Structure formats: C-alpha cells, structure tokens
C-alpha cells in the first residue's frame, strides 16, 4: 500500500529514525523541539491515523509494547528500512518541489469585494498586529537557539517562517497605508 507524503508523516518517520517511540512520546518531542510550528499535532487522532497509515504501508512497525502501572499500555514503533528510504524520498521532494497550498488568507483576499474598504482595513490592522507578534515569537526562538548554541540547521524552519512573516508584515503595512490614504478602494459590491 502506497502512502501519501504529508508533513506529519515525514515528521513521524524522522522521529523514529532518532529512536523508537510511542505516540505520546512522538507528540511530546514534536512540541519540545518546536516542530509543532510546522506540523499540526493538536489533534492526537491525526497522529494516530498517520501512524496507522505508516504501519499499514510497512514504513514503521511495532517495536515493543510497554506496560507501566502509572500509564495505559503503550505501543512503541520503530522505522523500517523502507520507511527510511521513503522518508528520504519525501524529504527530497518536499525540499525541491514547490507545492500549491490553499491557505485561508489568499482565499479571503480574493473575496475582499464582499466587504467595504473600512471593514477590510479593520481586519487587516488586526492581522498585522498578530503577524507582528508572530515575528516577535520567531525572533525569541531564534535568539534562544543562538544563545544555547544549537546548530543553525535545527532552526531553519523558524528562519523560513520568520522570513515569510516579515514579507507578509511589510505587504500588510503597504496595503493598510493604501486603504487609509484612499489609494485602494472599491464599492463593496460582490463580484
């Protein structure tokens, strides 16, 4: 069974190259290592579904079942040779091939004519405040990584996210300026 690549599936395979883990341990490491900034593990069910898909495809297998009186029985997984090979292929593809994503923000922008310019200005001002806070958080994470001596490669995703957020921040400020000055306006009629 061929399994489709996903950020979460790649991350699970990468973690299992580090050491055999149970799902809770995977989720904990993802959060501890800051990978939850690029991989959604808020819903543990998506992690379990991903693990099931990887196991069905033969990319991971059960390593052991741990029994501890303080916890319910835990299944520990390990990566297979095919999983290692697949992870490298996925990583190469994800690094080399831009993918068309469909995030909410561009979709909202494409329908901006539904609201009045004043409403758009208010929403974009709230967004620029949030993006500014995101930039501050990225700066904090990068400074902490530098302070602790982590290799730069361990924070490249934060560098990238910060660069994207900085570009969005600059663009938002220019659009906000144009809305305030009246250089950008419309009637509010739906397209």
C-alpha positions, 0 to 999 in steps of 0.5 A: 500500500502506497502512502501519501507524503504529508508533513506529519508523516515525514515528521513521524518517520524522522522521529523514529529514525532518532529512536523508537517511540510511542505516540505520546512520546512522538507528540511530546518531542514534536512540541519540545523541539518546536516542530509543532510550528510546522506540523499540526499535532493538536489533534492526537487522532491525526497522529494516530491515523498517520501512524496507522497509515505508516504501519499499514504501508510497512514504513514503521512497525511495532517495536515493543509494547510497554506496560507501566502501572502509572500509564495505559499500555503503550505501543512503541514503533520503530522505522523500517528500512523502507520507511527510511528510504521513503522518508528520504524520498519525501524529504527530497521532494518536499525540499525541491518541489514547490507545492500549491497550498490553499491557505485561508488568507489568499482565499479571503483576499480574493473575496475582499469585494464582499466587504467595504474598504473600512471593514477590510482595513479593520481586519487587516490592522488586526492581522498585522498586529498578530503577524507582528507578534508572530515575528516577535515569537520567531525572533525569541526562538531564534535568539534562544537557539543562538544563545544555547548554541544549537546548530543553525540547521535545527532552526531553519524552519523558524528562519523560513517562517520568520522570513515569510512573516516579515514579507507578509508584515511589510505587504500588510503595512503597504496595503493598510497605508493604501486603504487609509490614504484612499489609494485602494478602494472599491464599492463593496459590491460582490463580484 
